[in-house]
Amino acid sequence: MQRRKFSREFKLEAVRMVRDRGVTIAQASRDLDVHANVLRKWVRELAADPGHPFPVTVR
């Protein structure tokens, strides 16, 4: 089974649901079909570096 990959835009919108709209992490994770711990990580990453969140990696 492969890992799911999410776009930068998806991550930003998911974090906005929690931070700006007041949706709980539990509810947002259910709505988006993402594990709550993954969403928490995205929230922390954006808080740590709001200028450059979720950099695109080149393989």
Stockholm file with secondary structure:
# STOCKHOLM 1.0

chainA/1-59         MQRRKFSREFKLEAVRMVRDRGVTIAQASRDLDVHANVLRKWVRELAADPGHPFPVTVR
#=GR chainA/1-59 SS CCCCCCCHHHHHHHHHHHHTTCCCHHHHHHHHTCCHHHHHHHHHHHHHCTTSCSCCCCC
#=GC SS_cons        CCCCCCCHHHHHHHHHHHHTTCCCHHHHHHHHTCCHHHHHHHHHHHHHCTTSCSCCCCC
//
